[in-house]
Amino acid sequence: MPEHNGPSGHPMDKIAEQFKTSAKPAPDQPPLETLRSVASPDDRLEPAAEVNTPEIESSLPPQRIFGPLSLSPEQIEAPSFFVDKKLSVVWMGPSGTDSFSQALALELKSTTTHNIFDLLLRPAIKDSIDDWQAFFSFVYILLRRSTAKDTFDRETVFISNDHIPTTDDETALNAVIHPFLVDSCIIGRNDEATDSPLRIFGMEFKEGTLFLLRQDLWHAAVSADLETDTSVGDIESTDEKKAICVLSARLHDSHRIADTMLPEIFFKLMHRIGDEGDSVVRSFGGKRAGCSGAQIDYLFTKNAGRNPIFSAICCATRMNRQMRVMEEKLKAQEGWADEIRMNMGISHGTDEVTTPDPTGCMESMVPGGTFDQSSRLSAVAGKGEIWITKNAVAQLPKKLIDQVVVGIDRQGRFFRNFFTRLSDLPQGAQHGQSRSDLGTLTIARILTIEKQRPDQPIHSEV
């Protein structure tokens, strides 16, 4: 592996500080639930008779595994997995929708061995990771450091020399891990300033090692972007309701663009737009909730301490920039002539939401509900505009409202922190007339997110 991509080649002090901060238990945090292993019932693998794993039964308390960090399973999001001291995968992040989590779950259900290296060498796992070799090498080196030599040698005899990571000497294998017992490695593309690669983290505990796949927050594409840095530390205001925030994004002038293309070319374009949008949304803790034609809906909930409304706003502004980058790439590759802009609407509410169906349509929308409102706003938005409901803005903590430039245009001037009714917009009147409840919906347009002034204190809570 290149030096910059090898173990310990990253800002460990910053990583340790972030994990320490995020691991503080909330004052009202309930007692930790019992850790569920992949060998427990429900929808996971039933225990195999020939596998002797008494120490990984579901009775094992999380405190014993995760130690002083007080991590509980519901705090650890997919994609992630835990490897015990016998090199067996005994737990993985639940409900993972990424390709790696899905591939790992299928392999665990179809095999009698949970040996981590046996699993990682399977074709389905290899295909799910962009830079599988870097991923495999990191796991191999970290586990070799932390596993008894006899156990490691016995459980890895089947690995061919082609897959064993090469090192100049034993330094990389015997190096002392950061005192916080965290190590990481970049996997995937690292040569494009506009694309942040994934980073795999390894956290050592008494009972084994926890591996997590996350966006590389220290990559240039992210560290230069204020929104990510700001939203990570923002804690949602104390509201016991399970509220949701919906971002609806639709391709601007989609009918005209579709008319200029063969159907399969347009579908290919929308698929690429969807992939780019999904990547941005995931980086802010959101997920796709449905799609219909040229429109995609994304759902944000309270996630890892992030304020879902601010995450949706940050995501929308980032998506605008990402679409411009994609447009430039298409121009260079295919001589693309049209502009690619997403018209977006953001709404906040407490709709009853079932499990999101990424391939579903919008028939499940509640008329006048959160999804319906955001969809209507994306329909009235101009080229690349972002519209948001007054209710959503009002739910933001004051220090976040001060960072968001939101308002309305009147007589050639922009009036910050003012709102208008949907039916009062020239392009919204026809939508408001058919539904009086949405016609009176109070909304405003988001211009940008301002940088925090140097004289403003940095808050860890909202």
Secondary structure, 3 states (H helix, E strand, C coil): CCHHHCCCCCCHHHHHHHHHHHCCCCCCCCCCCCCCCCCCCCCCCCCCCCCCCHHHCCCCCHHHHHHHHCCCHHHCCCCEEEEECCCEEEEECCCCCCHHHHHHHHHHHCCCCCEHHHHHCCHHHHHHCCCHHHHHHHHHHHHHHHCCHHHHHHHCCCCCCCCCCCCCCCHHHHCCCCCCCEEEEEECCCCCCCCCCEEEEEEEECCEEEEEEEECCCCHHHHCCHHHHHHHCCCCCCCCCCCEEEEEEEECCHHHHHHCCCHHHHHHHHHHHHHHHHHHHHHCCCEEEEEECCEEEEEECCECCECHHHHHHHHHHHHHHHHHHHHHHHHHHHCCCCCCCEEEEEEEECCCCCCCCCCCCCCCCCCCCHHHHHHHHHHHCCCCCEEEEHHHHHCCCHHHHCCEEEEEEECCEEEECCCEEHHHCCCCHHHHHHCHHHHCCEEEEEEEECCCCCCCCCCCCC
